[in-house]
Amino acid sequence: MEVMILLWIVCAGLSYMVARDRAPSKAGLAAALGFLLGPIGVLISFFLKEPAER
C-alpha cells in the first residue's frame, strides 16, 4: 500500500515538471491531475498547452 501512495506522489511531481515546461500557468492543475489520477494524469499533462500568442 505504501508503494502505491509513493507512486501517486511521484506522478504528481512528474506531472508538475512536464506542465512547468509546456504550460506554466497550468502546472498546479497538472500536479492535481497527477495526484488524483496517477499515471493517467501524467499522460494528460503532456497534452496541456498554452494558448497561442497572437
N, CA and C atoms as a LAMMPS dump frame, in Angstrom:
ITEM: TIMESTEP
0
ITEM: NUMBER OF ATOMS
162
ITEM: BOX BOUNDS ff ff ff
-5.0000000000000000e+02 5.0000000000000000e+02
-5.0000000000000000e+02 5.0000000000000000e+02
-5.0000000000000000e+02 5.0000000000000000e+02
ITEM: ATOMS id mol type element x y z
1 1 1 N 0.821 -1.197 0
2 1 2 C 0 0 0
3 1 3 C 0.862 1.257 0
4 2 1 N 1.957 1.216 0.736
5 2 2 C 2.83 2.387 0.81
6 2 3 C 3.459 2.684 -0.549
7 3 1 N 3.716 1.624 -1.318
8 3 2 C 4.308 1.803 -2.642
9 3 3 C 3.338 2.542 -3.563
10 4 1 N 2.064 2.24 -3.473
11 4 2 C 1.071 2.91 -4.31
12 4 3 C 0.958 4.391 -3.958
13 5 1 N 1.011 4.707 -2.691
14 5 2 C 0.957 6.111 -2.264
15 5 3 C 2.184 6.851 -2.776
16 6 1 N 3.337 6.23 -2.676
17 6 2 C 4.566 6.834 -3.174
18 6 3 C 4.496 7.032 -4.687
19 7 1 N 3.948 6.058 -5.395
20 7 2 C 3.803 6.169 -6.85
21 7 3 C 2.907 7.346 -7.208
22 8 1 N 1.819 7.533 -6.489
23 8 2 C 0.895 8.635 -6.783
24 8 3 C 1.563 9.987 -6.512
25 9 1 N 2.382 10.074 -5.485
26 9 2 C 3.087 11.325 -5.191
27 9 3 C 4.138 11.609 -6.262
28 10 1 N 4.82 10.573 -6.713
29 10 2 C 5.802 10.73 -7.793
30 10 3 C 5.104 11.168 -9.08
31 11 1 N 3.945 10.618 -9.357
32 11 2 C 3.181 11.021 -10.542
33 11 3 C 2.782 12.49 -10.472
34 12 1 N 2.431 12.955 -9.301
35 12 2 C 2.087 14.376 -9.14
36 12 3 C 3.297 15.251 -9.456
37 13 1 N 4.452 14.879 -8.947
38 13 2 C 5.666 15.645 -9.226
39 13 3 C 6.049 15.597 -10.687
40 14 1 N 5.928 14.453 -11.303
41 14 2 C 6.25 14.316 -12.714
42 14 3 C 5.297 15.137 -13.575
43 15 1 N 4.029 15.119 -13.251
44 15 2 C 3.053 15.929 -13.982
45 15 3 C 3.374 17.41 -13.852
46 16 1 N 3.759 17.814 -12.651
47 16 2 C 4.121 19.219 -12.435
48 16 3 C 5.323 19.609 -13.295
49 17 1 N 6.34 18.752 -13.325
50 17 2 C 7.541 19.077 -14.099
51 17 3 C 7.254 19.136 -15.597
52 18 1 N 6.409 18.258 -16.089
53 18 2 C 6.056 18.276 -17.509
54 18 3 C 5.292 19.555 -17.829
55 19 1 N 4.316 19.893 -17.031
56 19 2 C 3.494 21.075 -17.3
57 19 3 C 4.27 22.366 -17.08
58 20 1 N 5.251 22.359 -16.195
59 20 2 C 6.046 23.561 -15.953
60 20 3 C 6.747 24.011 -17.228
61 21 1 N 7.158 23.071 -18.07
62 21 2 C 7.829 23.414 -19.318
63 21 3 C 6.844 23.677 -20.454
64 22 1 N 5.74 22.949 -20.485
65 22 2 C 4.807 23.043 -21.601
66 22 3 C 3.728 24.097 -21.394
67 23 1 N 3.199 24.211 -20.191
68 23 2 C 2.114 25.156 -19.901
69 23 3 C 2.265 25.622 -18.451
70 24 1 N 3.148 26.599 -18.206
71 24 2 C 3.43 27.016 -16.826
72 24 3 C 2.215 27.478 -16.034
73 25 1 N 1.232 28.055 -16.685
74 25 2 C 0.062 28.532 -15.953
75 25 3 C -0.835 27.382 -15.5
76 26 1 N -0.65 26.207 -16.061
77 26 2 C -1.479 25.056 -15.712
78 26 3 C -0.713 24.013 -14.906
79 27 1 N 0.412 24.396 -14.326
80 27 2 C 1.234 23.441 -13.578
81 27 3 C 0.513 22.931 -12.336
82 28 1 N -0.226 23.777 -11.663
83 28 2 C -0.983 23.343 -10.493
84 28 3 C -2.06 22.337 -10.851
85 29 1 N -2.744 22.594 -11.956
86 29 2 C -3.76 21.66 -12.439
87 29 3 C -3.127 20.32 -12.782
88 30 1 N -1.976 20.351 -13.428
89 30 2 C -1.305 19.111 -13.804
90 30 3 C -0.872 18.324 -12.574
91 31 1 N -0.385 19.012 -11.543
92 31 2 C 0.014 18.323 -10.32
93 31 3 C -1.195 17.679 -9.657
94 32 1 N -2.309 18.366 -9.657
95 32 2 C -3.525 17.8 -9.076
96 32 3 C -3.996 16.585 -9.875
97 33 1 N -3.931 16.68 -11.2
98 33 2 C -4.313 15.539 -12.034
99 33 3 C -3.388 14.356 -11.805
100 34 1 N -2.099 14.631 -11.683
101 34 2 C -1.147 13.556 -11.422
102 34 3 C -1.392 12.894 -10.082
103 35 1 N -1.756 13.682 -9.087
104 35 2 C -2.02 13.12 -7.765
105 35 3 C -3.325 12.332 -7.744
106 36 1 N -4.344 12.854 -8.4
107 36 2 C -5.651 12.196 -8.372
108 36 3 C -5.734 10.99 -9.306
109 37 1 N -5.108 11.085 -10.466
110 37 2 C -5.252 10.047 -11.478
111 37 3 C -4.008 9.177 -11.662
112 38 1 N -2.915 9.552 -11.024
113 38 2 C -1.692 8.758 -11.127
114 38 3 C -1.095 8.828 -12.521
115 39 1 N -0.71 7.69 -13.089
116 39 2 C -0.062 7.673 -14.398
117 39 3 C -0.936 8.25 -15.516
118 40 1 N -2.231 8.134 -15.398
119 40 2 C -3.121 8.717 -16.402
120 40 3 C -3.022 10.237 -16.36
121 41 1 N -2.889 10.807 -15.173
122 41 2 C -2.717 12.251 -15.04
123 41 3 C -1.425 12.741 -15.667
124 42 1 N -0.38 11.921 -15.602
125 42 2 C 0.887 12.282 -16.254
126 42 3 C 0.68 12.344 -17.763
127 43 1 N -0.022 11.375 -18.311
128 43 2 C -0.291 11.391 -19.752
129 43 3 C -1.123 12.604 -20.153
130 44 1 N -2.102 12.949 -19.342
131 44 2 C -2.938 14.117 -19.644
132 44 3 C -2.106 15.39 -19.616
133 45 1 N -1.147 15.471 -18.707
134 45 2 C -0.341 16.691 -18.601
135 45 3 C 0.532 16.907 -19.831
136 46 1 N 0.839 15.844 -20.577
137 46 2 C 1.588 16.012 -21.819
138 46 3 C 0.775 16.754 -22.875
139 47 1 N -0.538 16.715 -22.765
140 47 2 C -1.391 17.35 -23.759
141 47 3 C -1.809 18.769 -23.378
142 48 1 N -1.415 19.248 -22.214
143 48 2 C -1.737 20.623 -21.82
144 48 3 C -0.843 21.574 -22.592
145 49 1 N -1.422 22.638 -23.133
146 49 2 C -0.664 23.635 -23.874
147 49 3 C -1.134 25.027 -23.489
148 50 1 N -0.262 25.964 -23.685
149 50 2 C -0.618 27.364 -23.52
150 50 3 C -1.327 27.824 -24.794
151 51 1 N -2.248 28.762 -24.678
152 51 2 C -2.868 29.311 -25.892
153 51 3 C -1.809 30 -26.758
154 52 1 N -2.004 29.941 -28.04
155 52 2 C -1.053 30.554 -28.982
156 52 3 C -1.081 32.077 -28.843
157 53 1 N 0.083 32.682 -28.939
158 53 2 C 0.195 34.152 -28.905
159 53 3 C -0.287 34.713 -30.233
160 54 1 N -0.94 35.848 -30.168
161 54 2 C -1.406 36.497 -31.418
162 54 3 C -0.548 37.661 -31.758
